[in-house]
Amino acid sequence: MKTLADVTIVCASKYFNSDEMIKIYHKGFVHMGENRVDVLLEKKKQLKTYPFVWHFIGHLQRNKAELMIHEIDVLHSLDSIDLAKKIQTLRTKPIDVFIQVNATGEPQKYGVDIENVSSFYEELKKYDKIKVVGLMTMGKLDDSVVTEQAFEKTLKINQELKLPSISMGMSDDYELALKYDTTHLRLGRYFKSILEDENGTFS
Ligand SMILES: *Cc1c(COP(=O)(O)O)cnc(C)c1O
């Protein structure tokens, strides 16, 4: 069982403005994950003197990729070959990406279906500007049984593909994600209590 100290904590910064992100920085966090292109670009401008590592964790539309694919360090939401093709044409240097997997079988969810992940990964080997570092998945809201199964399945495929990283676990299910060896947590609301408590930190 991993602990919070063993993993990369990405702050899901959609809940926070730039001033709050500076406070979070002073508590020791540099990984910021945005899920909207316009907000990411604006905050990056405001926070350019801070050494943040920028992650994009939301759904990325192909027509928005051009605006920000040079502005981020890690993409957590690659979910289509069309988007991969677009990134291939835009990037000069390879970018670290997680393949987003729909591991709960919810039809409204983004992500590659779990049974197609291996072939999707093979296909991506053609694109030298895309460096797959791992799989990303989301649990099912208020259903820890389905969430646990999803994390277990995602870990299994991650291991079969011998990928080094895995991005799963949010404020409500991070303990389950730690149980299934995640390397990256994406925490949003969790940071609210830390900000409210002047002396609060994670460890
Ligand atoms: C908002 C968000 C999170 C974090 O949400 P919390 O439940 O507040 O921790 C994680 N991942 C993605 C993709 C998000 O949009």
PDBQT file of the ligand as one rigid body, heavy atoms in Angstrom, charges set to zero:
ROOT
HETATM    1  C1  LIG A 301     -11.709  18.075 -10.819  1.00  0.00    +0.000 C 
HETATM    2  C2  LIG A 301     -10.939  16.886 -11.266  1.00  0.00    +0.000 A 
HETATM    3  C3  LIG A 301     -10.221  16.094 -10.355  1.00  0.00    +0.000 A 
HETATM    4  C4  LIG A 301     -10.210  16.336  -8.855  1.00  0.00    +0.000 C 
HETATM    5  O1  LIG A 301     -11.474  16.348  -8.291  1.00  0.00    +0.000 OA
HETATM    6  P1  LIG A 301     -11.720  16.191  -6.719  1.00  0.00    +0.000 P 
HETATM    7  O2  LIG A 301     -12.776  15.157  -6.620  1.00  0.00    +0.000 OA
HETATM    8  O3  LIG A 301     -12.125  17.526  -6.262  1.00  0.00    +0.000 OA
HETATM    9  O4  LIG A 301     -10.443  15.741  -6.098  1.00  0.00    +0.000 OA
HETATM   10  C5  LIG A 301      -9.485  15.040 -10.849  1.00  0.00    +0.000 A 
HETATM   11  N1  LIG A 301      -9.460  14.741 -12.158  1.00  0.00    +0.000 NA
HETATM   12  C6  LIG A 301     -10.132  15.462 -13.063  1.00  0.00    +0.000 A 
HETATM   13  C7  LIG A 301     -10.059  15.067 -14.489  1.00  0.00    +0.000 C 
HETATM   14  C8  LIG A 301     -10.893  16.554 -12.655  1.00  0.00    +0.000 A 
HETATM   15  O5  LIG A 301     -11.580  17.257 -13.558  1.00  0.00    +0.000 OA
ENDROOT
TORSDOF 0
